[in-house]
């Protein structure tokens, strides 16, 4: 039986091969787009029988073409590239951004939300420094969560696909001949520690590799990376007949661990391969040798969050968590010179 669901703006965008924001501009005679694109969008709308909702047209006329970018990450390690990526998409849609940092202070966060709403922003992107789900914010405008997902499964969230990232690393290690892998995580119980360990274990098992020794977790620091290496050496996990690779759950851990391995006279990657995670280039490129790691593509994640927010503002809301694909970055810590 044919579906009776009326066509939506996203259907028109797909048929015309453009973004939903471009559809809105074409049908409302706004924005700077070519006449060829405007005609293609209108033809697609006519083919599908799409009729813009009168309320949506009214909302468009009332828009301020500003959005809020609310971050809880005071250091900016993860939120800054997300904000830069979001800004790229917003500028393309002729939208300006107002940035506010809550610094993990609930009172400050509520102040910023009230201020953004009072300035009549069309929507808000919320981001942070952890992949731990966070409480949703209360706002009368569309909201998209980037990196730090909302606890409400009905909200729109974009998060890195850590499982895919760990599969890339384990598969890479398998490809260079590693069969016995040790794991070093960050803070005990942190989602990035436990989730990346679970994905590592599952992929290693699938490829016939062995996760050797007790997985170590402590904190997200170079100091802990160094200390973890000492513990692995003391357990006999690192040394003759031990692991042929160490998978650190962050570049910061891997840099500290690499320094300690060199001090102990253990060559990388000749004696043992080392990988990090995040491609934080302050760490990954400064390590000796430079680290094979996973780039979470945070700037592209921010761009995607902005695209989803612009679509929601135009009435095309996406519910649930969208996983953002990472990429492997191979360097000398596994590949050699």
Secondary structure, DSSP 8 states (H G I E B T S, - for coil): --------HHHHHHHHTS-HHHHHHHHHT-SS--HHHHHHHHHHHHHHT----HHHHHHHHH--SEEEEEE--SS-TTHHHHHHHHHHHHHHTT-EEEEEE-TT-HHHHHHHHHHHHHTT-SEEEEE-S--S-B-----SSEEEEESS-BSSTTSEEEEE-HHHHHHHHHHHHHHTT--EEEEEEEETT-HHHHHHHHHHHHHHHHTT-EE-S--EEE-SSHHHHHHHHHHHHHTTSSSTTS-SEEEESSHHHHHHHHHHHHHTT--TTTT-EEE-SB--HHHHTTSSS--BEEE--HHHHHHHHHHHHHHHHTT----EEEEE--EEE--HHHH--
